[in-house]
């Protein structure tokens, strides 16, 4: 499965990418909101999961999430929000906007793997 | 009894300092060595010699060995004039003055630097504790590194010198800045641990990126704990400053808290400048 990792931090993309690879998936990266949309267009129909950071330049994760859920061909892709913005209000906003799961930063590789599995199972 | 470390001071200079401070301060002459702890000293006094470049290097080295602690470095000269004091101050010296300045003024300056740092109040620790515990927990979780909180300083003029700083703006109900400052060696170790790769494979770009992410996580995690309190804030996207021995300025008369953490033989500093915003103060005053 192709997993899109959207985070403006190269280090975080790398850390998340390691867990994705260890789980046997293929990683695709995006460093800001616009790149997420570009990658979704490029890999049309082939991305099985999106890991989405909230605080990103150009277009933040919440805006990206709304756009994904507005788009018929993208709305079924599960989205796991991965963010330091883990206040209850933000979690509720993301879930009501269509996020499948929410993982607060910081996290351990085990917590990340568990959250990814839970997001996939919740599809 | 207060102890002052005298570095590279001539017998005339040591005698002059003794005349100024009398017997209330013990002057100790020992060489500058990495791995030494200067905690027992109240201040470091260095004599300015003719070679400015070498002097600046020595000040930088002393600052590095001080491990972010609030240890004043006083640069003294026997000459009446001392050109370019700013180059010494920006390298880490706290004060530059001459033995030929009025003795009463010199004495007062030196004595003022020996006043012990004040202890934090309970109310201050209440809002600092989330920053302290989150900093340690994030480093433990993301890098498997144990960071132990050691010291806190409150100051409007204490300057932190470092090689790389992650900075995040705080705004909203409370506003200010949160900064994490490392020397290069510890920053490199943390980021290599975070990425589970050898330090040799870590470049400046990754360290830059990783430090930004660390300050983002510390601010974001702490923000959550302040919901409904006067210190609740929103966070900006982080910025990073790189430069050997750089310092980050704060607005004049800001109250800065400096938190010092130790990681084995290394140290790093977290600087917090945070106050409830004027709007927040105004609205709380308007409430019946």
Interface residues (C-beta under 8 A of the other chain):
Chain A: X8 X9 X10 X11 X12 X14 X15 X18 X55 X57 X83 X84 X85 X86 X87 X88 X89 X104 X105 X106 X107 X108
Chain B: X137 X138 X141 X142 X191 X194 X195 X196 X205 X206 X209 X210 X212 X213 X216 X217 X219 X220 X221 X223 X224 X227 X235 X237
